[in-house]
Amino acid sequence: MPRSAEDKNRVLLRVRRIKGQVEALERGLETGVDCGALLQQIAAIRGASHGLMSEIMEIHIRDELGEEALTAAQKSARLNDVASLVRSYLK
């Protein structure tokens, strides 16, 4: 979860854009828009969701590993968690 107000606002803006894109896709499906246009909209939604995931992952990594007062064991555990997260993202 983004902790700073700036991060939260940036992520919410991305979510709202995605919401608008999904609503446009829904309208296109309802009105019978050409498949090519629908596929282009779906690709845009996919790109936007990947961007959102990247943004949140960056925030998470900064939050998890940016603390100065971590012990070696805590840092190791957090690194393992982040590595697992990155692996699941790249699947």
Residue, then its C-alpha position, 0 to 999 in steps of 0.5 A: m500500500p502506498r504510504s505517502a500521499e504523493d504515491k497514493n495519488r499517483v497510483l489512484l490516477r493510474v487506476r482511474r485511467i484504467k477504469g476509464q479504459v475498461e468503461a470505453l471497452e465495455r461501451g465498444l462491446e455494447t455498440g458493436v465496435d470493430c474487433g481491431a479497435l477492441l483489441q487495441q483498447i484491450a492492449a492499452i488496458r494491458g499496458a496500463s495495468h502493467g504500468l500500475m503493477s510496476e509502479i506499486m512494485e517500485i513503491h513496495i521495494r522502496d518501502e521494504l528495503g529503504e529502512e535504515a534500521l533493519t537488522a541483517a536478518q530482517k533485510s534478508a527476509r525482506l529481500n527474499d519476499v521482494a525476490s518472490l514478488v518479482r518472480s511472480y510478476l515476471k510469470 
